[in-house]
Amino acid sequence: MDICVVGLGKIGLPLAVQYAGKGHRVTGADISPEVVRTVNDGRPPFPREAELADRLKQSVADGRLTATTDTATAVGTAQAVVIVVPLVTAADGTPDFSLLDAATDAVAAGLRRGTLVSYETTLPVGSTRGRWAPCLEAGSGLVAGRDFGLVFSPERVRTGRVFADLRRYPKLVGGLDARSTRRGVEFYQAVLDFDPRPDLARGNGVWALDSVEAAEFSKLAETTYRDVNIALVNQFARFADRCGVDIAEVIEACNSQPYSHLHRPGIAVGGHCIPVYPRLYLWNDPHASVVRVAREANETVPGYAVGLLEGVLGPLAGVGVRVLGAAYRGGVKETAYSGVFPLVEAVRAAGAVPYVSDPLYTAAELTALGLPPYQGEPVAAVVVQADHPEYRELSAADFPGIRVLLDGRRVTDPARWDGVRRIVLGGGG
């Protein structure tokens, strides 16, 4: 097939490489000339995506993958178009469709009869049928379902391990009509590989859902579940702190029973998905009180963590606090909704002086993000915000003079911190 992938970001580019690796001819479209140049040079425009550098270089060298800023022309020669353009949301979850609107208009301008269009960007329920189908029809003069196929198929991968996740998880597809669904299933069967999953009743592979709305709902539901679960565990962690119990031991005990799937507590919930999509769900379903309370509860954890520091050090006025990790999670150079931002603000609100360091970011990059870089200033406390693998080997010797370590991710080794008060969320420090 000739395939066009619209949006060469941290999900779209690995998808394009995956499709090319299956022998298809892929054109990646992106509005950034720099991204297009980098991809056409066979170089990934972002770091630390497993397998991407080698696979991208090979796909470009084989002539299977090229990139362009001309979306309409690329769509005009494609049998299938996959759209992976970000949906920006406001703090209250209100979606800003402007980037997707522009991408959809460009796709419509090049759309031809017989093409399959698949949206993978997480969307509010009803968007594909109610927003994108009319836009594509108006811009192309074609009719969705009759003249071109239209499906929603949510991306279900994590940056840093996209290729492994593509093999690991079933690919969900819901179409505007039965014909679109069938075509979507056939497309994804032709571009993906799947690991055996004997634990799944339906087996691993492409799963057809009854409607496009069911596919949209599935992505919001699975990510919202994770946020609610984390909020519950964070609440348990606070109680564990009060009663002197190690929450990690409790979680291990609970999860030995197959109906308990408790996640781990953490100092913040960051990234493009978990803190965002519950708000998007609430935009669809504003009466979902459990979802709203959970999201608000998770947002209070950075302030609670700073309170734990105050419990050891007393008033923090003028105290230097070094925050380890600007990224929202370990091994990823990405600060989308990272916990570093509310944590730094909570440190400042307590009167302390925050500094930030991260092995993936230079001091200049941190400054550009509005974060004060650590440059050797004296600090009394260190807070682990992101679970970078480099932090697992840290010890008290790496931070002369500090009095408290607050490990917000439980990644440090307690045996390495003699002489320093080590605190973790939920006891057991």
C-alpha positions, -999 to 999 in steps of 0.1 A, spaced: 0 0 0 8 37 -2 2 51 32 3 87 45 9 93 82 -1 128 93 19 140 122 55 128 127 57 132 165 66 106 191 38 83 181 33 92 144 70 87 134 73 52 149 40 42 132 53 54 99 85 34 104 65 3 115 44 5 83 75 9 61 91 -21 78 61 -42 67 70 -33 31 46 -5 24 54 29 9 49 56 35 49 93 33 50 112 66 35 146 66 43 172 92 40 210 95 76 214 108 102 217 80 129 208 105 112 175 114 107 167 77 144 174 70 156 153 99 134 124 90 145 125 53 180 124 66 172 92 84 176 107 119 150 107 147 140 142 158 137 131 194 158 108 216 154 75 235 127 57 214 138 21 214 146 7 180 136 39 162 171 52 151 181 20 133 147 12 119 142 48 106 176 48 90 168 16 72 134 26 60 147 58 45 176 41 29 153 15 14 132 42 -1 101 31 19 97 62 39 99 99 30 86 130 47 69 162 34 52 193 46 26 190 17 -1 169 34 -27 173 6 -3 159 -21 8 130 1 -29 121 8 -37 123 -29 -15 92 -36 -24 72 -5 -47 43 -1 -48 48 37 -43 79 58 -35 78 95 -38 110 115 -18 113 147 -19 151 154 -20 164 190 -53 175 205 -45 203 229 -67 207 260 -72 236 285 -68 231 322 -105 223 326 -104 197 298 -119 219 271 -104 206 238 -87 229 213 -93 212 180 -73 238 159 -44 216 151 -66 187 142 -89 209 122 -60 222 101 -48 186 96 -82 174 86 -87 203 61 -54 194 45 -64 157 43 -97 166 28 -80 187 2 -62 156 -11 -87 129 -3 -97 107 -31 -124 80 -36 -116 47 -20 -91 59 7 -93 48 43 -89 76 69 -80 66 105 -78 89 135 -55 77 163 -54 109 184 -74 105 216 -108 123 211 -140 131 230 -167 106 222 -186 116 191 -158 136 175 -151 113 145 -187 111 134 -199 145 145 -168 166 136 -143 149 113 -168 132 89 -185 165 80 -152 183 77 -137 156 54 -169 155 33 -171 193 29 -134 196 19 -134 167 -5 -169 165 -20 -170 128 -10 -193 110 13 -179 92 44 -187 55 45 -197 55 8 -168 71 -10 -141 67 17 -137 47 48 -135 64 82 -124 48 115 -111 57 149 -83 35 163 -67 48 195 -30 47 199 -23 26 231 15 29 233 40 46 256 68 68 243 101 50 247 87 16 239 63 22 210 73 -7 189 70 -32 218 36 -19 227 24 -21 192 31 -58 193 18 -63 229 -16 -47 229 -47 -54 207 -54 -28 181 -89 -14 186 -108 -3 155 -143 12 153 -158 25 121 -184 50 109 -202 20 94 -196 -17 90 -177 -13 58 -153 12 73 -147 -11 103 -139 -40 80 -115 -19 59 -99 -6 91 -93 -41 104 -78 -52 71 -55 -22 71 -41 -27 106 -37 -64 100 -15 -56 71 8 -31 89 11 -45 125 26 -76 141 13 -90 174 29 -110 203 10 -141 215 -13 -132 244 -28 -164 258 -42 -143 287 -67 -126 263 -100 -144 256 -101 -130 221 -64 -134 214 -41 -106 204 -45 -88 171 -69 -63 156 -102 -61 175 -132 -47 157 -156 -27 180 -192 -21 172 -189 16 165 -166 45 162 -179 58 194 -171 26 213 -135 29 201 -133 66 212 -148 57 246 -124 28 251 -93 51 251 -109 76 275 -120 48 298 -87 30 300 -67 61 308 -93 75 332 -93 42 351 -56 46 357 -60 81 370 -87 71 394 -67 40 405 -36 62 412 -58 87 432 -71 59 454 -36 45 460 -23 80 468 -51 83 493 -40 49 508 -4 62 509 -14 92 530 -32 69 555 -2 46 556 20 76 565 -3 83 594 -5 48 607 31 37 602 25 11 575 44 5 543 19 9 515 42 -11 491 37 -41 513 0 -36 514 -2 -32 476 18 -64 470 -5 -83 494 -37 -69 478 -26 -77 443 -19 -113 451 -56 -117 448 -67 -116 411 -94 -90 416 -71 -63 429 -50 -43 406 -37 -14 427 -12 9 410 17 26 429 16 59 446 36 87 431 45 124 437 27 134 405 8 122 375 23 136 343 24 130 306 2 135 276 -24 109 287 -33 102 323 -37 138 336 -54 150 304 -79 124 292 -99 123 325 -106 160 319 -115 152 283 -139 125 296 -154 150 320 -159 173 290 -182 145 276 -196 136 310 -195 165 335 -215 146 361 -188 120 366 -180 130 402 -156 101 409 -135 111 379 -134 147 389 -125 140 426 -98 116 416 -82 142 392 -83 169 418 -69 146 444 -39 137 423 -32 173 417 -27 178 455 1 153 459 31 176 452 19 200 479 15 170 503 50 159 495 64 193 504 44 191 537 64 159 544 96 178 540 83 205 565 75 177 589 112 168 591 130 201 585 105 225 601 98 258 583 113 258 549 118 296 545 151 301 526 159 263 525 174 250 493 155 221 477 169 202 447 143 185 425 156 155 405 138 151 372 121 176 349 106 149 327 72 135 335 86 100 338 120 83 336 139 78 304 118 103 284 128 138 274 94 152 277 78 176 302 41 175 292 21 181 323 52 170 343 49 170 381 80 192 382 60 223 376 35 220 405 63 206 427 85 236 421 55 259 428 47 240 460 84 244 472 82 281 465 49 284 482 65 269 514 92 296 512 119 273 501 143 279 471 138 252 444 165 240 419 160 214 392 183 190 375 177 162 350 202 141 331 183 147 298 182 185 301 209 212 300 207 242 323 197 263 293 169 239 284 156 240 320 157 278 321 137 279 288 111 257 305 108 282 334 127 259 358 156 271 379 186 249 371 207 235 399 243 248 396 259 238 428 239 258 453 237 244 489 205 224 495 191 207 526 167 184 508 165 164 476 133 153 460 131 126 433 103 136 409 110 114 379 122 78 379 152 81 356 173 49 357 203 70 367 187 78 401 187 42 412 224 43 419 224 76 438 236 77 474 241 101 503 277 106 491 264 123 459 247 150 479 271 162 507 253 181 534 217 172 526 195 162 555 164 148 538 157 127 507 121 125 496 119 98 470 86 104 453 90 74 430 106 48 453 135 43 430 165 49 454 181 22 474 176 27 512 209 11 520 227 39 502 213 67 523 229 62 558 229 95 577 201 110 556 164 109 565 148 90 536 111 96 530 88 78 506 51 83 500 32 57 520 58 49 546 85 23 545 113 49 541 
